[in-house]
Amino acid sequence: MHPYNGLIEKYRERLPVADDTPVVSLNEGATPLIELRNLPRLAGKNVRIFGKFEGLNPTGSFKDRGMTMAVSKALEAGARAIICASTGNTSAAAAAYAARAGIACFVLIPEGKIALGKLSQAMMHGSVVIQIRGNFDDGMRLVQEVAKTMPVNIVNSINPYRIQGQKTIAFEVIEALGDAPDYHALPVGNAGNITAHWIGYSEAVCTDTRACALCQGRCGYHKTKLATRRPVMLGYQASGAAPILRGRPVENPETVATAIRIGNPVSWQQALAAQQESGGWFGECTDGEILRAQKMLAQTEGIFCEPASAISIAGLLKDLELGKIGEGSTIVCTLTGHGLKDPDTAIAQSVKPLTVEAELDAIEDVIRGHLPPS
Ligand SMILES: *Cc1c(COP(=O)(O)O)cnc(C)c1O
């Protein structure tokens, strides 16, 4: 039996780490790929849909995959402090991994616009939380400027090690299914994750370590081919924060899905490349569609993801309805973060608890009124 010690140990051969790189890990990765059996039935489509539940990472989102790499490499380089701009989950992951590494962590977040669970994580892990009167894009710009004058290591997804860690999700999907799926759907905010997925899938089908046409030399760390093909990539943006669909930056992005409330994604060009090379497309969903999908997933599949994650389900359901996805297809949706991250949004759209007297009659009445028909 080999104990699981996180994704750097597991995929060492495929990652830019040396034998003496100090590995900072919380045993991230190895998240379950859960078949969603009720959704195809409800959608009336003959397809197989799987949710890759990244909410089960140590800090509750896929950001841990990138952070184990970024913080390990920062430590290797002798960094004393890391910094990031965040819509919430990057700050939660950065704070936790910095705590484990024993280095300082500074996070810039948009004031009043991050989900409560994420804020509590950044605070609890002892990072220095700086709320800015501005949005994520302002924070991202400030982080890049301040890193020129202060001894801080940026751990946003412009840090190439973040993308390297995050690409491992593709390897895990391929291992679970035996090959790549036909389609892979995910939310697009700063667009680092769609970039990472595509690099992972591209490396998985490539064995030429010298000059690979598929991954353009990024694949120097692998030896064996994992998959026979790559999926069609489907990237979804919230209607109020959809710069890639609009073809220009969105100045004041707005959406209930705060994790993708981004108007000027750093990895825009790489996201376009992933879409074009895979023959995929971008789509948009309204906040109403996002929240309906979040609730549907929670109430028909038992999976509680955060609003941003639910857009991969919302977008997929729309594209299934439109007939854009063929019968018999296998689709993986990345469920990027846990629903517990954003309790306010969950409670606001749920049935309120009932309050009754502490008496048997009262409880029986409630049960009678809610039992499904026999
Ligand atoms: C960061 C994040 C996203 C967006 O990922 P990008 O790499 O910025 O496109 C989506 N969902 C959740 C839960 C996130 O934390």
The ligand as an SDF file (V2000), in Angstrom:
LIG
                    3D

 15 15  0  0  0  0  0  0  0  0999 V2000
  -10.9580   30.4840   -8.7790 C   0  0  0  0  0  0  0  0  0  0  0  0
  -12.2710   29.8520   -8.9720 C   0  0  0  0  0  0  0  0  0  0  0  0
  -12.8860   29.7590  -10.2300 C   0  0  0  0  0  0  0  0  0  0  0  0
  -12.3090   30.3920  -11.4580 C   0  0  0  0  0  0  0  0  0  0  0  0
  -11.1100   29.7980  -11.8850 O   0  0  0  0  0  0  0  0  0  0  0  0
  -10.1370   30.6300  -12.8520 P   0  0  0  0  0  0  0  0  0  0  0  0
   -8.8990   29.8520  -12.8970 O   0  0  0  0  0  0  0  0  0  0  0  0
   -9.9710   31.9690  -12.2120 O   0  0  0  0  0  0  0  0  0  0  0  0
  -10.8330   30.7370  -14.1640 O   0  0  0  0  0  0  0  0  0  0  0  0
  -14.0790   29.0820  -10.3300 C   0  0  0  0  0  0  0  0  0  0  0  0
  -14.6800   28.5440   -9.2580 N   0  0  0  0  0  0  0  0  0  0  0  0
  -14.1230   28.6150   -8.0330 C   0  0  0  0  0  0  0  0  0  0  0  0
  -14.8400   27.9980   -6.8890 C   0  0  0  0  0  0  0  0  0  0  0  0
  -12.9100   29.2690   -7.8540 C   0  0  0  0  0  0  0  0  0  0  0  0
  -12.3870   29.3430   -6.6270 O   0  0  0  0  0  0  0  0  0  0  0  0
  1  2  1  0
  2  3  1  0
  2 14  2  0
  3  4  1  0
  3 10  2  0
  4  5  1  0
  5  6  1  0
  6  7  2  0
  6  8  1  0
  6  9  1  0
 10 11  1  0
 11 12  2  0
 12 13  1  0
 12 14  1  0
 14 15  1  0
M  END
$$$$
